[in-house]
Amino acid sequence: MPYPDKLLAEDEEVVRHLHPHWLTLARPVLVLLLVVGGTSFGAALVPAGPSQGTVRAVLAGLALLVLVGAVLRPVLRWRTTHYVVTTHRVLLREGVLARRGRDIALSRIADVSYRQTLGQRLVSSGTLTIESLGEGGTTVLERVPDSDGVQQLLVALIEEDAERRGAAGVPLPRDGWDDDGWTPAGWSTGHRTTRF
């Protein structure tokens, strides 16, 4: 499903639209299989009699509660979490009922790095860290599919954005230092990490 164009600027294009890695859904799928299998087996073991229908209905109700909490919630959370890389910025959105989001302009990104464990390397996943200038601090994106490819893509887009801004006569952002050359801009705001 493409990202809504109404959220993009006129000359902005989506380059990558990602959700957290599909392996995030492994636990909910396992729970789904166990609950459905266990409930079916339990319902088959209920002895015949006048209370058989009631016991099976109670089992089905309990199974439904477990499925809503342990399967539906994580699947909806996965589906409504968006990591969108455009030609101008990185958009982060998450939440089912209550939403939160963050936009990081490519011109404000100071550093992009990724980290992968051995297991994450096997499934091509990882943690992406985006350090931005100003009060935004560091944003950590966990379970990003193809995290090394996304990191390389962001570096290339940042360079293209800097060239485009330079060619258009737009002043490039400063490196975070004040005019006197020694006081870091935003020093008093501290270092803040945002986890998505």
Disulfide bonds with the S-S distance in Angstrom:
none
